[in-house]
Amino acid sequence: MIDISKVRFSHLEKTTENLRQSFLTYLDDNVSLPGGLKHLAFPNSFFDSEYYLTFPYLFRKAFGERNSWFVHQVCVSGFFYFKYLLCLDAMHDKDDISGKASAERESHLLLQSHIYHEESLKILSKHFGKKDAFWVLWNQRNYEFLASILLDKEYNVQMSFDTYTRLAINKCAFSKVGADAYYAKNSTQTELHRALTQSLDYFSIARCIQDDLEDFKKDLQYQKNNLGHIFLQAWLKSNGKKLKDYAPEVLERYLFTSETAERMMTLSKSYYQRAIDEVEPYRAELTDYIKIIDLVRNKINFYKVNVQAYRVNKLLDKIISTKFGIQTSIQEAITRSKKYIERLQGTDGSWFEVTNMQGLSNVWATGFVASYLEKDNPNLVKATEFLLANQQDHLWGYNTDWVFDFDSTTCVLFALHNADQPVQPYLVPWFEGQTSTGGFRTYSDTAFNLVSQLGLKKTQLNGWTSAHICVSALAYYFLNHLEDRSGFEPQRAALKAYILENKSAKGVWQPYWWTSYLYPTCFVVQAMLRDEDDFAAEITQALDYIIRKQNKDGSFSCEILKQKSVFYTALVLDTISASPALFATYQAPATRMKDWLLANQYEDGGFTGSNFLVIPNPTTLNWYQSKKRLKINKAGGGNSITGEIANLFSTAVSLRALQRYNQLDTATYGN
């Protein structure tokens, strides 16, 4: 997990080095110890947690403190006291001082704690003397800290969450002393002090939850209060079991398979966000503090989505088949694929699919799958409930932990429209994704969260924030399915012009996020079929080119990986079967597609999945023209290809393609 004291904050490196020099100067000028005691008290590892040396510095600007010497003194005093508290913690726990060296180690801790405590208070006394304002706050922090020791003495797996948060806040009470020191010197900033100390309380809760994940197994051994134990005890109790009945190794597995770890990380993230929200009015003055919270929160997000991916992958290994079934009728294939989609839907109405560095998708994936279901499908209702509950200011993202994007939003809006839910309230923020070119970008070029979560500069995101043909193709497809288009005709006209301007000489459209031209081209053709303008020539040119690329067995291949793909084959069949006229024209190749799809259905009803998603570097504007080398990497990363883990995209598109084919084939031949 994340030890915040070991995280390097590049934007504060110079400040940290200056503070380190101030600390060393203080040692040389003020700390005189006999013999080798100085090295014992201040070993080479002393600055391993230098983040805590820098922490009080983060608040100087907000309180208007211009005296650099005072700021440095507060930081030095704070670091001494932090080291003193570590000594107390080690002596109290005794889990780090075992074996032959335990007595010697304890004597070292006593010596160190005495020196650190004395030096910290010497500095504070020099600056505040008998000034009541500071020492009143100091006594309050001391009271809170001592209360945490009393509360923490009893190991209690039945502890309420409110009690846990109080314990977490009190454990970290002295983290507020830096803010107290500035406030005592400038007592006019009452609201700032209140907001900052409240923010630090939320920060403390988030960090304690994070620490509990890291120390889950060790805390079982030494029976130390841990939120993971509390949550897992409740989960086990609901299943008629008890925490004490299992070995730590088994409980550690349960921590992840029961979704307890994910729940804890979600909670930790939410408290980091509350810490930011509390000081939002002071963002300009507390930029460095907020950057640190952002960085740690985003690292938690990375762990959370990967833990989730691990859990879901383990589950899928048990429940999905990779054995082809006996080829049956198209009607039975349709029935089996419906059951497969239903079986993989979560209790919250979502589907997990596709993996990359941001984890598994559950929002984009749910929107995509739901957009292909029939209106009377009960799974569609559950999916829309999940989607409506997971908005980000009327927009949607790749998953519930990642920032919104306009392509995921299009998928969700189409799913909502498919379920007869109103989409008009969401169109205004969605149209903000349309650029001056008329095309749609994937990510907003003004959203702070994307910059924050990727840890990049805005100028390094041009590839992801530019207009993309594949995103625009889906947007065009969606808009042409709306019955009332009167409120956005200028936008639709600009989008249509962008689509036509970006048609290749071969009559197809090239993607940005996908491994084949078939994705954007199929959506453009289906949109054109519903357009009031006559695009017969464009449709014929595109489909004639596509059919010439069909393999002899009826399938289509991804031109990047040179692999046959159910997903792309189903997209083409779905497109041809969207129109009786197209079906009549391309019936023979459509039949070969249908036969090949039926041969690639697994016995559980799913269809063979594909690696179809490209993850270009955020700076890359056009990977297929620059001939970027792309390699499969399910963990994500720049210039990589990833794809399905549960075969849901391929199954959803195949389901509708076969339904459409069967309907037209029956109408034509009465089969």
C-alpha positions in Angstrom: 0.0 0.0 0.0 1.1 3.6 0.6 3.4 4.8 3.5 2.8 8.5 3.2 6.1 9.2 5.0 7.9 7.5 2.1 6.1 9.3 -0.7 8.2 11.8 -2.5 6.5 15.1 -3.3 8.5 16.5 -6.2 6.9 20.0 -6.0 8.4 20.3 -2.4 11.9 18.9 -2.9 13.7 22.2 -2.6 11.7 23.2 0.4 12.3 19.9 2.1 16.0 20.2 1.5 16.1 23.7 3.0 14.2 22.4 6.1 16.6 19.5 6.4 19.5 22.0 6.5 17.7 24.0 9.1 17.2 20.9 11.2 20.9 20.0 10.9 21.9 23.5 11.8 19.7 23.4 14.9 21.3 20.1 16.0 24.8 21.6 15.6 23.9 24.7 17.5 21.6 23.5 20.2 22.0 19.7 20.9 25.0 18.6 22.8 25.2 14.9 23.7 28.1 12.9 25.3 30.0 10.1 23.5 28.2 8.3 20.7 24.7 9.3 21.9 24.2 11.8 19.2 24.6 9.1 16.5 22.3 6.9 18.5 19.6 9.6 18.8 20.0 10.8 15.2 20.9 7.7 13.0 21.3 7.8 9.3 17.7 6.7 8.9 16.5 9.7 10.9 15.1 11.6 7.9 13.3 8.6 6.3 10.0 10.3 7.2 11.0 13.8 6.0 7.4 14.4 4.8 6.5 15.2 8.5 9.4 17.8 8.6 7.7 19.6 5.7 4.1 19.3 6.9 3.8 22.6 9.0 5.4 24.5 6.1 2.3 23.8 4.0 0.1 26.2 6.0 2.4 29.3 6.2 0.9 31.1 3.2 -2.7 30.7 4.3 -1.9 32.3 7.7 0.2 35.0 6.0 3.3 34.0 7.9 6.3 35.8 6.4 8.9 35.1 9.0 10.9 32.2 7.4 12.9 31.6 10.6 9.7 31.1 12.6 8.3 28.7 10.0 11.5 26.6 10.0 11.4 26.5 13.8 7.8 25.2 13.8 8.8 22.6 11.3 11.9 21.5 13.3 9.8 21.3 16.5 7.1 19.4 14.8 9.5 16.8 13.4 11.0 16.3 16.9 7.6 15.7 18.3 6.6 13.4 15.5 9.7 11.3 16.3 8.8 11.4 20.0 5.4 10.0 19.2 6.9 7.2 17.1 9.0 6.2 20.1 5.9 6.1 22.3 4.1 4.1 19.8 6.9 1.6 19.5 7.2 1.2 23.2 3.4 0.8 23.6 3.0 -1.8 20.8 6.2 -3.8 21.4 5.6 -5.5 18.1 8.8 -4.0 16.7 11.1 -4.8 19.6 11.2 -8.6 20.0 14.0 -11.2 20.4 17.5 -10.7 21.9 17.7 -7.0 21.1 14.4 -6.1 22.8 15.9 -4.7 26.0 18.5 -2.7 24.2 16.0 -1.4 21.7 13.7 -0.3 24.5 16.5 1.6 26.2 17.3 3.3 22.9 13.6 4.3 22.5 13.6 5.8 26.0 16.7 7.8 25.3 15.4 9.0 21.9 12.0 9.9 23.2 13.4 12.0 26.0 15.7 14.0 23.6 13.0 14.5 21.0 10.4 15.6 23.5 12.7 18.0 25.2 14.0 19.7 22.0 10.5 20.1 20.6 9.1 21.8 23.7 12.3 24.0 24.1 11.6 25.5 20.6 7.9 26.0 21.3 8.6 27.6 24.7 11.1 30.0 23.1 8.4 31.2 20.7 5.3 31.1 22.8 6.5 31.4 26.4 3.5 31.5 28.6 1.2 32.7 25.8 -2.1 31.2 26.7 -3.6 31.0 23.2 -1.0 28.4 22.0 -0.8 26.4 25.2 -4.6 26.1 25.5 -4.6 24.5 22.1 -1.6 22.4 23.0 -3.4 21.0 26.1 -6.4 20.2 23.9 -4.3 18.2 21.5 -2.6 16.5 24.4 -6.0 15.6 25.9 -7.2 14.2 22.6 -4.0 12.1 22.1 -4.2 10.7 25.6 -7.9 9.8 25.1 -6.9 7.8 22.0 -4.4 5.8 24.1 -7.2 4.9 26.6 -9.6 4.0 23.8 -7.0 1.9 22.0 -6.1 -0.2 25.0 -9.0 -2.6 24.4 -9.1 -4.6 21.2 -12.7 -4.3 20.0 -13.9 -5.8 16.7 -17.4 -4.6 17.5 -16.3 -0.9 17.5 -18.7 1.5 15.8 -17.5 3.5 12.9 -18.1 6.7 14.8 -15.9 5.5 17.6 -13.3 4.5 15.1 -13.2 7.9 13.5 -12.9 9.5 16.9 -9.9 7.2 17.6 -8.3 8.1 14.3 -8.7 11.8 14.9 -7.3 11.7 18.4 -4.4 9.5 17.4 -3.3 12.2 15.0 -4.2 15.1 17.2 -0.7 16.6 17.1 -0.8 16.9 13.3 -2.9 20.1 14.0 -0.2 21.8 16.1 1.4 23.4 13.1 -1.9 25.1 12.3 -2.3 25.9 16.0 1.1 27.7 16.1 0.3 29.9 13.1 -3.1 30.7 14.5 -1.7 31.5 18.0 0.6 34.1 16.4 -2.2 35.5 14.2 -5.5 34.9 15.9 -7.6 36.8 13.4 -7.8 33.8 11.1 -10.5 32.0 13.1 -12.4 30.5 10.2 -9.3 29.4 8.4 -8.1 27.6 11.6 -11.4 25.9 12.0 -11.6 24.8 8.4 -8.0 23.6 8.4 -8.2 21.6 11.6 -11.4 20.0 10.4 -9.7 19.2 7.1 -6.8 17.6 9.1 -9.3 15.5 11.0 -10.6 14.1 7.8 -7.1 13.7 6.6 -6.3 11.7 9.7 -9.3 9.4 9.3 -8.3 8.7 5.6 -4.7 7.9 6.6 -5.7 5.6 9.5 -7.9 3.6 7.2 -5.0 3.4 4.8 -2.6 2.3 7.6 -5.1 -0.4 8.7 -5.1 -2.0 5.3 -1.3 -2.0 5.3 -1.1 -3.5 8.9 -4.2 -5.8 8.6 -2.3 -9.0 9.2 0.2 -7.7 11.7 -2.6 -6.1 13.8 -4.3 -9.5 13.9 -1.2 -11.0 15.5 -0.9 -8.2 18.1 -4.7 -7.6 18.5 -4.6 -3.9 17.6 -7.8 -2.1 16.6 -8.1 -2.1 12.9 -11.0 -1.1 10.7 -10.4 -4.1 8.5 -11.0 -6.4 11.4 -14.2 -4.5 12.3 -15.6 -4.6 8.8 -14.6 -8.2 8.3 -16.1 -9.3 11.6 -19.4 -7.9 10.5 -19.2 -9.6 7.1 -18.3 -13.0 8.7 -21.1 -12.6 11.3 -23.6 -12.1 8.4 -22.4 -15.4 7.1 -22.6 -17.2 10.5 -18.9 -17.0 11.2 -16.4 -15.2 13.5 -13.1 -13.5 13.0 -11.4 -15.5 15.8 -12.2 -18.8 14.0 -9.7 -18.2 11.2 -5.9 -17.9 10.8 -4.5 -14.5 9.7 -3.6 -15.9 6.3 -7.2 -16.9 5.6 -8.6 -13.6 7.0 -6.2 -11.7 4.7 -7.8 -13.6 1.7 -11.2 -12.8 3.0 -10.2 -9.1 3.2 -10.0 -9.0 -0.6 -12.6 -11.5 -1.7 -15.3 -10.0 0.6 -14.8 -6.6 -1.0 -13.8 -5.3 2.5 -10.5 -3.9 1.2 -12.3 -2.0 -1.6 -14.8 -0.7 0.9 -12.0 0.6 3.1 -10.2 2.3 0.1 -13.4 3.9 -1.0 -13.9 5.3 2.5 -10.3 6.5 2.7 -10.7 8.2 -0.7 -14.0 9.9 0.5 -12.3 11.3 3.6 -9.4 12.6 1.5 -12.0 14.3 -0.7 -13.7 15.8 2.4 -10.3 17.1 3.6 -10.0 19.0 0.3 -13.6 20.2 0.2 -13.3 21.7 3.7 -10.5 24.0 2.7 -11.8 24.7 -0.9 -12.2 28.5 -0.1 -8.5 28.6 0.6 -7.3 26.5 -2.4 -4.9 29.2 -3.7 -3.2 29.6 -0.3 -3.2 25.8 0.5 -2.1 24.6 -3.0 0.8 22.4 -1.7 -1.4 20.8 1.0 -4.1 20.0 -1.5 -1.6 18.6 -3.9 -0.3 16.2 -1.3 -3.9 15.0 -0.5 -4.6 14.6 -4.3 -1.4 12.6 -4.8 -2.1 10.2 -1.9 -5.8 9.8 -2.8 -4.9 9.0 -6.4 -2.4 6.4 -5.3 -5.1 4.8 -3.3 -7.3 4.9 -6.3 -4.7 3.0 -8.3 -4.5 0.3 -5.6 -8.3 0.1 -5.3 -9.0 -0.5 -8.9 -6.3 -3.1 -9.1 -7.6 -4.9 -6.0 -11.1 -4.8 -7.6 -9.7 -6.2 -10.9 -7.9 -9.0 -9.0 -11.2 -10.0 -7.2 -13.3 -9.9 -10.3 -10.7 -11.8 -12.4 -10.6 -14.6 -9.7 -14.4 -14.7 -9.8 -14.5 -14.9 -13.6 -12.0 -17.7 -13.6 -14.6 -19.8 -11.7 -17.8 -18.9 -13.5 -17.0 -18.4 -17.2 -16.3 -21.1 -19.8 -13.6 -21.2 -22.5 -15.1 -24.4 -24.0 -17.0 -24.1 -27.2 -20.6 -25.4 -27.1 -22.3 -27.6 -29.7 -23.4 -25.4 -32.5 -27.1 -25.0 -32.3 -29.9 -22.9 -33.9 -29.7 -19.1 -33.9 -32.7 -19.0 -31.6 -30.9 -21.1 -29.0 -27.7 -19.1 -29.4 -29.7 -15.9 -28.7 -31.3 -17.4 -25.6 -28.0 -18.6 -24.2 -26.3 -15.3 -24.7 -29.1 -13.5 -22.9 -28.7 -15.8 -19.9 -24.9 -15.2 -20.0 -25.3 -11.5 -19.8 -27.9 -11.8 -17.0 -25.6 -14.2 -15.0 -22.7 -11.7 -15.1 -24.7 -8.7 -14.1 -23.8 -7.6 -10.5 -26.4 -7.2 -7.8 -26.0 -3.4 -8.2 -27.0 -3.7 -11.9 -23.4 -3.2 -13.3 -21.2 -5.2 -15.5 -17.4 -5.3 -15.2 -15.5 -5.4 -18.4 -12.1 -4.4 -20.0 -9.0 -3.8 -17.9 -6.3 -1.2 -18.0 -4.3 0.9 -15.6 -7.5 2.5 -14.3 -8.8 -0.9 -13.4 -12.0 -2.5 -14.7 -14.7 -0.5 -16.2 -18.1 -0.8 -14.6 -19.8 2.5 -15.8 -18.7 2.6 -19.5 -19.1 -1.2 -19.7 -22.6 -1.1 -18.2 -23.6 1.7 -20.6 -22.2 -0.2 -23.6 -23.8 -3.5 -22.7 -27.1 -1.9 -21.8 -27.3 0.0 -25.0 -27.5 -3.3 -26.9 -30.3 -4.9 -24.9 -33.9 -5.0 -25.9 -36.2 -2.5 -24.2 -38.1 -5.3 -22.4 -35.0 -6.9 -21.0 -35.2 -6.8 -17.1 -31.4 -6.4 -17.0 -31.7 -3.0 -18.7 -33.8 -1.7 -15.8 -31.2 -2.7 -13.2 -28.4 -1.3 -15.3 -30.1 2.1 -15.6 -30.6 2.3 -11.9 -26.8 1.7 -11.4 -26.0 4.3 -14.1 -28.3 7.0 -12.7 -26.7 6.5 -9.2 -23.2 7.0 -10.5 -23.1 10.3 -12.2 -20.4 13.0 -12.1 -22.3 16.3 -12.5 -24.6 14.7 -15.2 -21.7 13.0 -16.9 -20.2 9.5 -16.6 -16.7 7.9 -16.6 -14.8 4.7 -17.3 -15.6 3.5 -13.8 -16.9 4.9 -10.5 -13.3 5.8 -9.5 -12.1 7.5 -12.7 -12.9 11.0 -14.1 -15.8 11.5 -16.5 -15.4 11.4 -20.2 -17.7 12.2 -23.1 -17.5 8.8 -24.8 -18.5 6.9 -21.7 -21.3 9.5 -21.3 -22.5 8.8 -24.8 -22.7 5.1 -24.1 -24.7 5.8 -20.9 -27.0 8.2 -22.6 -27.7 5.7 -25.3 -28.5 3.1 -22.6 -30.8 5.5 -20.8 -32.6 6.3 -24.1 -32.8 2.6 -24.8 -34.6 2.2 -21.4 -37.0 5.1 -22.3 -35.3 7.3 -19.6 -35.2 11.1 -20.4 -31.8 12.2 -21.7 -32.5 15.9 -22.4 -31.3 17.0 -19.0 -27.8 15.6 -19.7 -27.3 17.0 -23.2 -26.0 20.5 -22.2 -23.0 19.2 -20.2 -22.4 16.4 -22.8 -22.2 19.0 -25.7 -19.3 20.6 -23.8 -17.3 17.7 -25.3 -17.8 19.0 -28.8 -14.8 20.9 -30.0 -14.6 23.8 -32.5 -13.9 21.2 -35.2 -17.4 19.8 -34.7 -16.0 16.5 -33.4 -16.2 15.2 -29.9 -13.2 14.9 -27.6 -12.9 12.1 -25.0 -11.7 14.0 -22.0 -12.4 17.6 -21.0 -9.4 20.0 -21.5 -10.6 22.0 -18.5 -11.2 19.3 -15.9 -8.7 19.5 -13.1 -9.3 15.9 -12.0 -7.7 14.3 -15.1 -4.5 16.3 -14.7 -4.5 15.4 -11.0 -5.1 11.7 -11.4 -2.6 11.2 -14.1 0.0 13.5 -12.5 0.7 15.2 -15.8 0.6 18.8 -17.1 -2.4 19.9 -19.2 0.0 20.2 -22.2 0.8 16.5 -21.9 -2.9 15.5 -22.4 -3.4 16.9 -25.9 -3.9 13.5 -27.4 -6.7 12.6 -25.0 -8.4 16.0 -25.1 -8.6 16.5 -28.9 -11.5 15.5 -31.1 -11.6 11.8 -31.9 -13.3 10.2 -34.9 -14.4 7.1 -32.9 -15.9 9.2 -30.1 -17.6 11.4 -32.7 -19.0 8.4 -34.6 -20.7 7.2 -31.5 -22.0 10.7 -30.7 -23.4 11.0 -34.2 -25.0 7.5 -33.9 -26.6 8.5 -30.6 -28.0 11.8 -31.8 -29.6 10.3 -34.8 -31.5 7.9 -32.6 -33.3 10.8 -30.8 -36.7 11.6 -32.1 -36.6 15.3 -31.2 -33.5 16.8 -32.6 -34.8 20.4 -32.8 -32.8 21.7 -29.8 -29.3 20.9 -31.2 -29.4 21.0 -35.0 -26.4 23.4 -35.3 -24.3 21.0 -33.1 -25.4 17.9 -35.1 -24.7 19.7 -38.4 -21.2 20.5 -37.2 -20.6 17.0 -36.0 -21.9 15.6 -39.3 -19.5 17.9 -41.2 -16.6 16.7 -39.1 -17.5 13.1 -39.8 -17.6 13.7 -43.6 -14.3 15.7 -43.5 -12.5 12.8 -41.8 -13.6 10.0 -44.2 -10.5 8.3 -45.6 -10.0 7.9 -49.4 -11.1 4.3 -49.0 -14.5 5.5 -47.6 -13.9 4.4 -44.0 -13.1 6.1 -40.7 -10.0 5.5 -38.6 -10.1 5.1 -34.8 -8.2 6.6 -31.9 -9.2 4.2 -29.0 -9.9 1.1 -31.1 -7.7 -1.4 -33.0 -9.8 -1.3 -36.2 -11.5 1.1 -38.5 -14.6 -1.2 -38.2 -15.7 0.4 -34.9 -16.1 4.0 -36.0 -17.2 3.0 -39.6 -20.0 0.7 -38.4 -21.4 3.4 -36.1 -21.1 6.1 -38.8 -23.0 3.9 -41.3 -25.7 3.1 -38.8 -26.0 6.8 -38.0 -26.3 7.6 -41.7 -29.1 5.1 -42.1 -31.1 7.2 -39.7 -30.1 10.6 -41.2 -32.5 12.8 -43.2 -29.7 13.4 -45.7 -29.1 10.8 -48.5 -25.8 9.0 -47.7 -26.4 6.0 -49.9 -23.1 6.5 -51.8 -21.1 6.8 -48.6 -22.7 3.8 -47.1 -22.1 1.7 -50.2 -18.5 2.7 -50.4 -17.8 1.9 -46.8 -19.6 -1.5 -46.8 -18.1 -2.6 -50.1 -14.7 -1.9 -48.7 -15.5 -3.7 -45.5 -16.8 -6.8 -47.3 -13.7 -7.0 -49.4 -11.8 -7.5 -46.2 -14.0 -10.4 -45.0 -12.1 -13.6 -44.3 -13.1 -16.8 -46.2 -14.7 -18.3 -43.0 -17.0 -15.2 -42.7 -15.1 -13.5 -39.9 -13.3 -10.1 -39.8 -9.8 -9.5 -38.3 -8.3 -6.7 -36.4 -5.7 -5.2 -38.7 -3.4 -4.3 -35.9 -3.2 -7.6 -34.1 -4.0 -9.7 -37.3 -6.4 -11.7 -35.2 -10.0 -12.8 -36.0 -12.5 -11.0 -33.8 -16.0 -11.8 -32.7 -16.5 -8.2 -31.6 -15.7 -6.7 -35.0 -17.5 -9.4 -37.0 -20.6 -8.9 -34.9 -20.4 -5.1 -35.4 -20.4 -5.6 -39.2 -23.3 -8.1 -39.0 -25.2 -5.7 -36.7 -24.7 -2.9 -39.2 -25.8 -4.9 -42.3 -28.8 -6.2 -40.4 -29.9 -2.7 -39.3 -31.5 -2.2 -42.7 -33.6 -4.5 -44.9 -32.0 -3.0 -48.0 -28.5 -3.6 -46.7 -29.4 -7.1 -45.7 -30.7 -7.9 -49.1 -27.6 -6.5 -50.7 -25.0 -8.2 -48.5 -27.0 -11.3 -47.5 -24.4 -13.9 -48.5 -21.5 -12.3 -46.5 -24.0 -11.7 -43.6 -24.9 -15.4 -43.6 -21.2 -16.4 -43.4 -20.7 -13.9 -40.5 -23.7 -15.4 -38.7 -22.4 -19.0 -39.1 -18.9 -18.0 -37.9 -20.3 -16.3 -34.8 -22.4 -19.3 -33.9 -19.3 -21.5 -34.1 -17.5 -19.1 -31.7 -20.0 -19.2 -28.8 -18.9 -20.9 -25.6 -21.1 -23.4 -23.9 -22.1 -20.9 -21.2 -23.5 -18.5 -23.8 -20.7 -16.1 -24.0 -18.8 -15.3 -27.2 -15.1 -15.2 -27.7 -13.7 -11.9 -26.4 -11.3 -9.6 -28.2 -8.4 -7.3 -27.5 -9.8 -4.3 -29.2 -9.0 -1.2 -27.1 -5.9 1.0 -27.7 -4.5 3.1 -24.9 -2.3 5.7 -26.7 0.1 7.9 -24.7 -1.8 11.0 -23.6 0.4 13.1 -25.9 -0.3 11.0 -29.0 -2.6 12.7 -31.4 -2.7 10.1 -34.2 -1.1 6.7 -33.5 -2.2 4.9 -36.7 -0.5 7.6 -38.9 2.6 7.8 -36.8 2.9 4.0 -37.0 3.3 3.7 -33.2 4.1 0.1 -32.1 1.3 -1.2 -29.9 1.6 -4.3 -27.6 -1.0 -6.1 -25.6 -0.8 -5.1 -21.9 -3.9 -5.8 -19.8 -2.4 -3.7 -17.0 -2.6 -0.6 -19.3 0.1 1.9 -19.9 0.9 4.1 -22.9 0.7 2.7 -26.4 -0.8 -0.5 -25.3 -3.7 -2.7 -26.3 -6.2 -4.3 -23.9 -9.6 -5.8 -24.1 -12.3 -8.0 -22.6 -12.0 -10.2 -19.6 -15.6 -11.4 -19.4 -16.5 -11.5 -23.1 -19.4 -9.0 -22.5 -18.9 -6.5 -25.3 -18.6 -9.3 -27.8 -21.6 -11.1 -26.4 -23.8 -8.0 -26.3 -23.0 -7.0 -29.9 -23.4 -10.6 -31.1 -26.7 -10.9 -29.3 -28.2 -7.9 -31.1 -26.6 -8.8 -34.4 -28.1 -12.3 -34.3 -31.5 -10.9 -33.2 -31.5 -8.5 -36.1 -30.3 -11.1 -38.6 -32.9 -13.6 -37.4 -35.7 -11.1 -37.7 -34.8 -10.1 -41.3 -34.0 -13.6 -42.3 -37.4 -14.8 -41.0 -39.2 -11.9 -42.7 -37.5 -12.8 -46.0 -37.6 -16.6 -45.9 -40.0 -17.4 -43.1 -37.4 -19.6 -41.5 
